[in-house]
Amino acid sequence: MSSLSSAPALPRVVIIGCGFGGLEAARTLRGEPVDIVVIEKTNHHLFQPLLYQVATAGLAAPSIAAPTRWLFRGQPNVTTMLGEVCGIDPAARCVRLDNDHVVHYDHLIVAAGATHSYFGHDDWAAQAPGLKTLADAFEIRRRVLTAFERAELEEDPQRRRALLTFVVIGGGPTGVEMAGTLAEIARHTLAGEFRRIVPSTAEVLLIEGSNRVLQAMPEDLSERARQQLERLGVRVRLDALVTRIDAQGLDVREGGASGAATRIDSGCVIWAAGVAASPLGRLLAQATHVECDRAGRVRVQPDLSLPDHPEISVVGDLAAALSHVPGQEPRPVPGVSPAAKQMGRHAARNVLARIAGGATHPFRYKDWGNLATIGRNAAVADVPTPFGPLRFSGYPAWLFWLFVHVYFLIGFRNRLIVLMDWASAYWTFRRHARVVPEVRESER
Ligand SMILES: Cc1cc2nc3c(=O)[nH]c(=O)nc-3n(C[C@H](O)[C@H](O)[C@H](O)COP(=O)(O)OP(=O)(O)OC[C@H]3O[C@@H](n4cnc5c(N)ncnc54)[C@H](O)[C@@H]3O)c2cc1C
């Protein structure tokens, strides 16, 4: 076994993060004469696009997450390390982990992803959890299910109403799918299970600061998404800015800066409004004297490496990267999983080119389109074709979304389980993962 802190016989490629970008980079190097070390702070790869299903009790965690070690069991050139990278020393070419291990690298691929941004109001995190990790999903599931339980026991009608008011902040894909599914839980899943409350009277509000949901979609699809949400029972409030969140609810200003402030009492607020790069981005930028953008993403060269540090590449949500199509203006690469996978693959190929003494290539993003699910039989899709964009919504878009997500899930068993759970949920409206480990004293 080679020492991790000294240079190995083969060139060592260290990959930080085993999300979409990191996993794809490691897989691209399968069978190559390199010594790969994948460092991941959790013990699993997570399929984030289905995380909202865990948060809303539709799927169990193992259906959308796979142990990192298991993923590389058939790839002998990969060593997996559990730990959080907390320091990078480009001069010594090593990374330092929180458990005091030091790992030497010849080539470094940083794929540490993103986290939530509360736009300077970090104190809101305690009242309005975001959705990024399995721990976040468990916390949201606990809050949603215990809100109904507390409402059942509440004598005061005003407090009961607040407990049955669910607020999702942020009308991007995550906010839209969370709100749509919460409405389905209230209307269908819990029907007939309570004796003192009627779950279908719960209110689900989606608060969005701009004038439409799903900003990345064309306007007509945003409008269709809004209509589908309203049909599912979600009240969409556009041009609404959250100005305060506390333990009892939130303050919202509607209709621009001069608009009136409204108070919403709520027992469950979910944050789906802002994304910032992993803090590792700023750390790396300081160490290499490279710039970050406003979201903390590291500005990379066309080939995804860092200026003056060709041995370091940044990929996925952590990179402020441009797509370079010959004859066109470079365009920003979006923060989506296909982009992270493509960047991971590209950075790994560039590492091999560099080892072989060849030239690296600029990154070019292949856009497969944009999909968002809203709820049962409701979704929107914008797919580029050689004949122009194909835009559709409703049941066909929902079926397409379902197929794509099951196809890209990792592992045959996961695909099968997700398909079976969805089929059962579709026909019975039941959600199988409604187990909450503990109800806190303050929530009884
Ligand atoms: C709720 C949600 C829904 C989404 N839905 C969609 C969707 O429908 N379609 C779509 O295309 N995209 C979707 N995305 C976006 C997509 O998941 C990301 O673009 C993609 O995960 C980015 O890949 P990545 O490899 O850059 O980062 P990630 O996949 O986030 O992976 C980063 C990894 O790095 C690890 N890590 C972080 N810091 C450290 C450290 N210091 N040391 C060690 N390890 C570290 C993390 O634990 C994580 O495993 C969604 C994201 C979320 C949160």
The ligand as an ORCA input file, in Angstrom:
! r2SCAN-3c Opt
* xyz 0 1
  C     -32.536     19.400     -4.093
  C     -31.781     19.472     -5.405
  C     -32.427     19.115     -6.582
  C     -31.754     19.158     -7.792
  N     -32.412     18.779     -8.925
  C     -31.729     18.734    -10.094
  C     -32.366     18.245    -11.271
  O     -33.546     17.873    -11.258
  N     -31.634     18.187    -12.420
  C     -30.310     18.576    -12.450
  O     -29.675     18.466    -13.486
  N     -29.693     19.073    -11.365
  C     -30.369     19.148    -10.189
  N     -29.730     19.623     -9.065
  C     -28.377     20.156     -9.190
  C     -27.346     19.034     -9.214
  O     -27.617     18.110     -8.179
  C     -25.966     19.643     -9.101
  O     -25.760     20.492    -10.202
  C     -24.889     18.568     -9.063
  O     -25.059     17.755     -7.921
  C     -23.510     19.196     -9.037
  O     -22.559     18.185     -8.988
  P     -21.176     18.435     -8.224
  O     -20.362     17.205     -8.409
  O     -20.611     19.735     -8.595
  O     -21.600     18.591     -6.688
  P     -22.354     17.574     -5.743
  O     -23.111     16.565     -6.503
  O     -23.079     18.420     -4.759
  O     -21.167     16.825     -5.009
  C     -20.258     17.473     -4.172
  C     -19.713     16.426     -3.213
  O     -18.594     16.977     -2.543
  C     -18.643     16.617     -1.184
  N     -17.882     17.640     -0.475
  C     -18.183     18.949     -0.334
  N     -17.209     19.592      0.328
  C     -16.265     18.662      0.618
  C     -15.013     18.715      1.304
  N     -14.536     19.864      1.810
  N     -14.307     17.565      1.452
  C     -14.783     16.386      0.951
  N     -15.952     16.291      0.293
  C     -16.677     17.413      0.128
  C     -20.139     16.611     -0.860
  O     -20.413     15.808      0.283
  C     -20.728     16.044     -2.142
  O     -20.852     14.647     -2.094
  C     -30.399     19.601     -7.833
  C     -29.750     19.968     -6.658
  C     -30.440     19.893     -5.441
  C     -29.734     20.289     -4.166
*
